[in-house]
Amino acid sequence: MKPFKFFVITDTHYFAKSLSASGKPYEEFMDFEQKCYAETPYINDAAFDFLSKQTETDTILIAGDLSFNGEKASHEEFVQLLGKLKDAGKDVYVVTAGHDIEPNPFEYTDEGRRHVEGVKFSDLYDYYRDFGYDKAISFYRENLSYVAQLADGIRLLVLCNDSEEKKNIAYTDELLAWAKEQMDKAKADGQMMFAMEHYPVLPGQPILTLIPDARQKESKKLYTLLADNGVHLIFTGHMHNQSINVVETENGNKFYDVCTGSLIGCPAFMRLCTIENEVTVHIKSIPVPDFSWDTKGKDCTVYLREQFERMIRTLVGSMQYDPGRFLRKLGGDKPKLHKVVKVVGKALNTWTVGRVAKIFFVKAHKDIKDRKFIDLVVDIARNAFEGDQPFVEGTPEGDTVLKVFRRLKPVFNILNKKLHGSQGEEIDMYELLKHSLGNYGVSDYDATIKLR
């Protein structure tokens, strides 16, 4: 087989220009949003214009959540945008996901949130048949999953875990049997096969092990089936984080999950991937280009990063100044908790790192002891999504926070016995937090990976 290149983007969350995203209710909504909203069609325009002009490859993979919230108008406009890529000679392969069939799509006007027409799962085939489905050499219609021949010797297995009845489900035995049959055929035909789905199969960061929606249901069953049958690599999205993770099955087979940041929220990146041969894959990350919007002179990366930080600062700030809003965001206002939330919020927003460290009888590093604690919190949260987290051992932030974590080990030991990962795994809270604070493995951006 010859080396083969392709682009990967994900979570385009296209919101139609014909719909409304403005007014005070919209701004209040955006206080708690990681991704952009009104800007999304313009970010997509810029990214697709970039992709249409690339000469390194004509193959583009899009790993789900194509629309913002399943709006019919958004799907209609997005298909037109995909058509421009097709007209430029590009081969586009998509997988749909939960945000493409949301039951309550909406827009924002000065009067507030207003329902708009959406689409059903059964509608998606007709929208996206030209972008993967009709090129499939095998198609599992019930779940819009398929196999495509990308090049001589290379096949793509696209898995979708939605159906007409439900979304984001564990894969059925029937679909997995179909996938196994496709992997056997690829092996018999001497084809290298890799996969794409929307939901991460491996947690993007260790802390996400605790969150049920952060990865594919019954993920171990899936990656074991894939890796033990010759599929060692999958491209995913959903969590809007940039990560490359690897696991080894009980049979000793490697499985890599390459999750790419959302196109329209921090971290906003595209991947250019090169399959050198059946073993070696090169991955390069490319930032989303600047787009036509009043960003107040900021480039795309800074603009989207500030929206991410706005989300974190608003959430923590509301603890001190509007605890009811904070609790409603978490699922339900409880007036009895307002006083406690205010006290904790004030500490988070006003105390320094040194003052917080003293509570745990720890001395903060001199370089950060006078820094506001909230600024460190924002950095840690953002780093977990941006990947390549810098706060490893030997850095002022890493050493200070890890000292606190070591003080908390007796508490962690109790939690380890009571808590489990979202899919039943045993956890080590200290190691989980340490490796979420700092990246000790492969780079989440540019890497050469060996599949076996």
Secondary structure, 3 states (H helix, E strand, C coil): CCCEEEEEECCCCECCCCCCECCHHHHHHHCCCCECCCCHHHHHHHHHHHHHCCCCCCEEEECCCCECCCEHHHHHHHHHHHHHHHHCCCEEEECCCHHHCCCCCEEEECCEEEECCECCHHHHHHHHCCCCHHHCCEEEHHHCEEEEEEECCEEEEECCCCCCCCCCCCCCHHHHHHHHHHHHHHHHCCCEEEEECCCCCCCCCHHHHHCHHHCCCCHHHHHHHHHCCCCCEEEECCCCCCEEEEEECCCCCEEEEEECCCCCECCCEEEEEEECCCCEEEEEEEECCCCCCCCCCCCHHHHHHHHHHHHHHHHHHHHHHCHHHHHHHHCCCCHHHHHHHHHHHHHHHHCEHHHHHHHCCCCCCCCCCCCEHHHHHHHHHHHHHHCCCECCCCCHHHHHHHHHHHHCHHHHHHHHHHCCCCCCCCCCHHHHHHHHHECCCCCCCCEEEECC
